[in-house]
Amino acid sequence: MIIKILVMKMGKLSIKRVALSALLPLLAGALWTGGVAQASGGGTREPVEVEWSFNGPFGHYDKAAVQRGFQVYKQVCSSCHSLKFVAFRHLGEKGGPFHADKCPAGFPDNIDCANPVENPAVKAIAAEYDIVDGPDESGDMFTRPGTPADYFPNPYPNKQMAILANGVVPPDLSLMAKARAGGPDYIYSLLTGFEEAPDHVDIGPGVYYNPYFPGDLSSAIKPEYLDEHGHPKEGIHVPEGGVLKMKPPLVDNIVDYADEEIPETVDQYAKDVGQFLMWVAEPKMESRKQTGLMVLVYLLIFGGIVYASYRQIWSKDEH
């Protein structure tokens, strides 16, 4: 009799453990879909929090904004910054800004626009770029129009040329929205946050002050604002952020949008390119969130079944 009771108690404990193990992923999933707290960063000043369409467990990319962001990147950013991990075909894949489930009217039936390799918009974008290829039969390199299979070319042939043109190698933007603390908030804040350096700081020529850019300007304080020990005088503080060699890249009306209702302002450009760079860094985000929600629903149902089974099996024993 004692052995039977022990077996029943152990069985009850096992059922509880199974139910608990089924519910734990639900709790973890709920915490995950609620978002991960970003470390404050990008510079001394906290990045501005932007209401992005892709935030939250049900978030999604604003396709029109991603398209506009690509236009901003192409016309402004691509002259210095590369996208070495992005191929033209990615623009036309499912979830991409130029994906099409079917071709517009007038296209031949044998063209599958859902295939990014055949997507006419993607092919047109790729053809606008010159791709260095080769060698040919004579052993020489040659230039040809891009195809959907090609990757975005680097604006500079090598690092030395990039340094000569900019003083530094401009960072690749493929993973920028994931590589910087604050992500797209940091990108938006940096692009809109250029300011005049405070009067008590000497930043020198060829650099630009931005409170959201990481740096230390303690050594840039002018001598007349320091005491005999080399410390800032009372009331003088070290400015937030740092300096970078990139001058403010955006100005109002620098990019013409096809939609006349969209404002052509620095603020709008920064939001659009932030949306685009987030898609570049995480192109499968929407499908990942959809899969995650399906898994959570499955675990919720499974956890309910396990708990109901537990109640049914041990209800008599409890009485």
JOLIN-V970039 format. One line per field, one symbol per residue. ss: DSSP state (h for helix, s for strand, l for the rest). phi: phi as a letter, one per 40 degrees, with the letter a starting at -180 (. if undefined). A space follows every 50 residues. Layout:
BEGIN
ss->???
phi->???
END
This chain:
BEGIN
ss->lhhhhhhhhhhhhhhhhhhhhhhhhhhhhhhhhlllllllllllllllll llllllllllllhhhhhhhhhhhhhlhhhlllllllshhhhhllllllll lllllllllllllllllllhhhhhhhhllssssllllllllsssslllll slllllllhhhhhhhhlllllllllhhhhllllhhhhhhhhhlsllllll sllllllssslllllllhhhslhhhslllllslllllllllsssllllll lllllllllllllllhhhhhhhhhhhhhhhhlllhhhhhhhhhhhhhhhh hhhhhhhhhhhhhhhhhhl
phi->.ccccccccccccccccccccccdcccccccccchbccccigiccccccb cccccgcbcaccdcccccccccdccbcccbbcbccbcdcccbcdgccbcb caccchcdcccbcccdcbdcccccccccbcbcbhccccgbcabbccbdcc cdcccbcacccccccbgacdccbdbdcbcbdgfccccccccbbcbccdcc bbcgcgbbcaccccibbcccccdcbbcccgcdccgbbcccgabacccdcb bdgcbcccccccccbddcdccccccccccdcacccccccccccccccccc cccccccccdcccbccccc
END
